[in-house]
């Protein structure tokens, strides 16, 4: 049986994470999660007032997402998550749960036996100018455009040994999705080549 897969589509607000993630999941037949849907009401209020979230705000949210992903993966369900995941520590928590951060999830003991989420990280990269222009046109979203600079200040782009690909947001959505699909196919081929040859 093929191992379930997990893709993390990350980037600052306005980079197109939700659009790319939902289309990718639909094409792959995988389950899609938008991390914004899982923010607490307190987090939403802070962002709506232009107040940047801190680690105390984000870590319970990331722990919740980790648990959801592990539940699906352990049942054989492949997943695509659209999430800002700006810091390496945040991505570690999404992969490993609360023990990956300096702050713990509510019940870390329940996670100790769970394996790590093996993400392919698709980092949607864009300049402040390009992203701010997009946000200026966005309606009905609780992220205030003024918070964009704080997100760029917080951003720690993925780097080795993280399994990632960096894609410019100036590519079309279909082109971005195609690049992620090709990276997944390559990863699958490498996995198959690494399997022992039966006698």
N, C-alpha and C positions, 0 to 999 in steps of 0.2 A: 504494500500500500504506500502511495506517495505521501511524504510528510507534508502536513499543512504549512502554508506559507504566510508570511506577515510582511506588509509594506508599511512604512511610516513615511507619509508625505509631510514634510516640514518646511517652515519658513515663517517670515514675519507676517503680520496681518496684511491682507491685500495681495499676497503672492499667488493666490489661486489654489490653495491647498484643497479646499472643499470641492471645487469644480473638478480638479484633476483627480482627486481621490475617489469621488463618486463615479466618474466616468471609467476610471481604471477598474474599480470593483465590479461595475456592470459588465465590462468586457471580459473580465476574468471569471465572473460568476462567484465572486467572493463577497463576504459580508463587509459593509462599509460602516465606519463610525466617524462622526465629526466630533472632535474633542470639545468644541465650543458648547455642544449640547449638554455636557456633563459638568459645567461650571456651577458652583453654588450660587444662590441668589445674592449672597454677599459679594462674591467676586464680580458678578454682573453689574451690581450697583456701583462698585468701585470703578470699574472700567468705564461705565456710562458717565461717571463724574470726572473722568480724566485722571484717575489715580492709578498709577502703575501697580500691578500685583507684585508681591514679594514672595520669597520662598515659602513662608508660612502659609500664604494663600494657595500657592501652586501645588505643593507636595501632596496634600490629601486628594486633590483632583487627579494628579498623576498616578497615585496609588490605586484609586478607583478604576482608572483606565487600564492599568496593569492587570487588575483582577478580572476585568471584563474580557480582555484579550486572552488571558490564560484559560479562562473558562471555555472560550470558543476553541482555542487551539487544542486543548486537551480532549475535546470531543471530535477533533478532526476537521474543524471548520477553519478555512483560511480567511484572513482578515486584511483590510486596508484601513489604516487610521490616519486621518488628517488632523495634525496637531502642531502647534507652533514649535514645541520642544526646543526652545532657543539655546539652552545650555547643555553641555555634555552630561552634567549631573541629571538633568531632567530626562534625557534619553536613557541614561542608565536605570533610572527608576522605572520608566516604562518597560524596560527589558527585564529587570530583576526584582522589582518591588521596592519596598521601603528600605531594605537593608543596603541598597545602593546609594542612599543619600545620608546626609548628616542628621536629617530629621526622619523619624520612623513613621511608618503607617501604623494604624491603630492596633493591628494584631499581627506583627511580623512573624510570630511563631507559626502561624498557619500557612506561611509562604515558604518555609525553609525547604520543603521537599519538592517545590515546584521548579521545573527547569526554566532556563532563561528563554525569553522571547527572542528568536533569531531574526531581527529585522533586516530587510533591505531598506536603507534610508534614501529617499528621493528628496534632495534638498533643492527647493525652488529659489533660485538666487536672482535678486534684482537690486538695482540701485535705489537709493532713497528717493530720487527724483521720479523714477518710473513708478515705484510703489505708492508714493504720496499722490501722484496723479490719479491712480486707480482708486485710492481711498476717497478722494474728493468727489468721485462720481458714485460712490456706494451709498445706498439708502437702506434704512431699516436694520442696521447692524449695531450692536451695543458697544463695539470698539470705537472710541473717539479717535479721530485722525491724529489728535495731538499726542497720543501715546506712541505713535510710530517711532519717534526718535528714541524713546526709552527702550523699545524693542531692538532697534539697531545697536544701541549701547550694550544691551544684554547678550546679543547674539554671539554664540560660539559656533561657527560653521563646523560641520563634521570633518574629521580628519582620520587618517590611518591610526589605529587598526579598525576603525568603524567601517562597516560594509555599506558604502554609500555611492551615489552618483549625484553630481551637481549639474543642474539644468537651468539655463537662463529662462526667466519668466517671459522674455521677449519671443520665445518660441510659441507657436500656436498650441492650444490645449491638446489637440489630437497628436501633434508631434511629440509633446512631452509624454503623453501616455504611451506612445509607441516606443520611446526610448526606455521607459521603465519596463515595458513588456519584454523588450529585447534583453535588458539586464537580467530579468527573471529567467528567461530562456537560457541565457549563458550560465547562470548560477546552477540551473537544473542539470545542464550538460556536464558541468564540472563535478557536480555531486555524483552523477551516474558514472563518470569516468573514474571516480575515486573508489567505487564499490569493488570489492574483491571479485575476481573472476572465478565462477564456480568450476569445480573439478569435473 
